[in-house]
Amino acid sequence: MNYEIRNRPDGQVELIELRPALVAVFADADIARQVATYLYCQSEEQDSVPTTDAAPEGGAEEPPAATPTPTTLPAVVAQSDLPAAEAPTEPSEADWERAFGLIAAGEKLTDVAKVLRVPWTQLRGKYAAHRQREQKAAAAGGQVDCVVCGRPFTPSLSSPDKCARCARD
């Protein structure tokens, strides 16, 4: 295992542990040598300084081994023949109202969201806001008398004409 010290642009110093990693597999040894030479030259161009200055035990100094370090090669990206995707359009108010009707009729949020081409979480939020507006509109008229017991109560969407006690029965 080797270690390197790198100076960062902000003045700090990085200590990097170099571990052997498989970079590629080649069928031809000549091509493997060419790529290894390229990678080794790339690693020498960096401002890396090895931390080991002492000679190995035994007195004789060995030349550094040409071990290529993993380096990112420039990527080659082919142009796509596929047409550009159209920007998704926001559903109209009529589409939203139709979706709210489907949900109220018992359809699943995910199924309705797929038809509208919106995330189901967005549909859930819009439907909750829609239900809240409906509830406020139902309660805006103030209290009314229950049709069963005659007590005044605030109407709701689930029980517009009966109070909570009478609706429970």
Salt bridges, closest charged atoms under 4 A:
ASP10 OD2 - ARG8 NH2 3.50
GLU14 OE2 - ARG8 NH1 3.76
GLU17 OE1 - ARG19 NH2 3.12
ASP30 OD1 - ARG33 NH1 2.76
ASP95 OD1 - ARG98 NH2 2.48
GLU134 OE2 - HIS130 NE2 3.04
GLU134 OE1 - ARG131 NH1 3.66
